């Protein structure tokens, strides 16, 4: 009886350690609005290309500087065929973890 009780305690202790140590890290989301410039559509032909280009460093020229690609569709963030680039915006965003291409997903957007 004592032996089975000790084994039960050991198993429960090991289970609680492994359960507590396997926490999934949550992706940090930028919750504040940042100034950004949507510089245009990415028309390169590669696996991770396509979508809209956005820059956070103030450079309004497409394909120059450090730009990111937006995973949202243009119509979902309020961009129409009548808009001309560059578009000056304030955005809240998070990493798009659904692909390996390091795109971002816009959670809030407002034109400046």
Beta strands, then each sheet from edge to edge (+ up, - down):
strand 1: 34-41
strand 2: 52-55
strand 3: 67-70
strand 4: 87-95
strand 5: 104-111
sheet 1: 3+ 2- 1+ 4- 5+
end
